[in-house]
């Protein structure tokens, strides 16, 4: 699957690069650059997920967590058009040592879950916090959406578990919203791979701060 997906991305990347060579229109160039940038991200994400699935050692580098969150928020700006995103970033959070592609994947899943949970909320909002204490970097994502019924809290990390789509018996989500059931499972696994704890309600990741 990864090979086939990378072949598809290769076609998108190649044609985007060719179109950029002859494109005289600034707005079109900007769109093509975005297409190329996201195709490259998709290729890197595929590489990270393959490495993760094969239990390879993830790439480790220091990076700014707030900047990574902002990148994801910008990536999802179309889905966030009518949802205020409140940032509560602590200014003294040190850089995180982890695989940036995997962290990006985790943040995308968490924010996308919040977007889905807010689909029927009249005054939606998402709060994103970062801070650190007792040697740990912490990220929290909170929303005022439908949440998870208490009886299902123990299942949210189970692969293939979802309450969306045909499983939405309580009418918690807007019609058309579907889920694979693997998002939270992947986030949990990514958190474990960097020696972090993942807690829910609100979603909270405590990543070990390494020297």
N, C-alpha and C positions, 0 to 999 in steps of 0.2 A: 504494500500500500504506500509506504514512504517513497519507494522508487517511482511509482506511477505519479504520485503527487509532485515529486521533484521534477519529473519530466514536464508536467503541466506548468509548473512555476517557471521552468526554464524557457518555455515558449513565450510566456507572458513577459519575462524579463528581457529576452532577446528582442522581441518586437517593440517593447517600450523603449529600449535603447536605440533601436533603429529610427523610431518615430521622433525621438528627441533630437537626433542629428539634423533633421530637416524641418523641424517645427518652428515657424517664425512668430507664433502667437504666444505671448507671455502667460495668459490664463490657461491655455491648453498645455503649455510646457509644465506649469505648476501641477496640473492634474496628472500628467504623465510621470512626473518625478515622484508624486505620491504613490502611483500605481507601482512604479519600480521599487520604491522604498519598502512598501508593504509586501511585495513579492519576495524581496530579500529577507524580510523579517519572517515570512512564512517558511522560507528555506531553512533559516537558522533554527526556527522553532521545531521543524521536522527533525533536524539533526539532533536537537536536544532531547526530543521525545524518544527517538530511536536509541540514543545513548542511555536514557533513563530506563527504557524497557529492557535493554540488554544488561542493565546493572553496571554500565560503564561509569568511570569516575567523571562527574560533571565538571565543567570548566569553572575555575575559581578566580575571581578578580574582585577588587574593591570598586564600588560604585555608590552613587548617591541615591538612596531609596526614594526621596521626595521627587527627584527628577524622573525616576523610572515611573512613579505613579502618575506624574503629570503627562508623560508620554502616552500612557494607557488612556487617561482621561481624554486626551486630544484624539487618540485613535478611535474612541467610542463617542466622539462629540455628536454625531448624528443621532445616536440612540439616547443621548443625554440632553437633547435640545430643550425639553420642557421639565427637566429635573435639576433643581439647584444642587450644586456640589459644594459643600462647605469644607474648606481645608483647615485643619488644625495641626500644622506642622511645627514641631519643636525645633528651634534654630540650632540646637547643639547636638543633634543626632549625628554620631560618627558614620563613616562610610561602612556599608555592609559588604562582607566577604561571602560571595555566593555566585552561582551561575546566573547572570543577568537575564538570559533568555528564559530560564525556568521561572524566575521570580516574575517576569513580565507575564508569562502564561498564567501563573497563579492569580495575579492581580486582575487580569482580564476576566478570568472565571468568576472571581468574587464580585467585581463591579457588575458584570453581566447578570449575575444572580440577583443583585439588588435591583437592577433595572427591571427584571422580570417581576420581582416581588412587588414593585411599585406600579404595575400596569393598571391597577384599578383604584389606586390611592388618589384622593382628590387634591391633596397638597403634598406631593412627594418631596422628599429630600434625602440626600446621601451625605453622611459625615465621614470624612477620612482623617484619621489621626496618626501621627508618628511621634514617638518619644522614646526615651530609653531610661532604664532604671536597673539597679543591681546587676550591671554588666550585660544587659540585654537590650537589643533594639526591638521596638514594638511597633506594629502597624495594626490599626483597627479600622474596620469598615462597617458602618452602621446605617441602617435605613429605617424608615417608618412604614414599611410595606406589610404584606400579609404574614410574613414569618412562617415558621414550621410548627404544625400542631405538636404539642408535647409528646404525644404517643409515638411520634416518628423521629424524635431527636436522636435516638440511638441508631438510626438507620442511614443518616445523611452521608456517611462516609462509605457506605456499601456500594461497590461497583454496580451500575445499572439501576440503582434506586432513584426514582424521580416521582414528584407529585404534579408534574406538568403534563400538558397534552391530554391524552386519554386517561391518565391517572388522576387528573384534577377533578375529583368527585365533589369537592366542596365549592367549586367556582371561585377559587382564590386568584386565578390568573386570567388575563384577557384572552379571548378566543384566538387561537393561532400560535400561542406561545408553546413551544415544545422543549423538551430536555432529553439528553442522552442518558443522564444518570451518572456520567463519569467525571463531571466537572469537579465536584467536591472530593471525590476519591483521588483525582490527580493532584489537587491542592494539598490534601493530606500527605500524599506520598512525596511531593516536592518539599514540603515543610520538613518531613522526616529526613530527607536526603541531605539537608543542610544543618541538621542537628537542632531544628526548631520545634517548638510546641505549637500546635494549632488548636485554638479553642473557638467555639461558636457562640452566637447570641450575645453581643455582636461578634462578627468574625474578628478574631484577633490572632495575629501571628507573633510569637515571641522568638526572635532569632538570636542565637548565641553570638555575642560580640567577640570576634577573634582578634588577637593582637596583630 
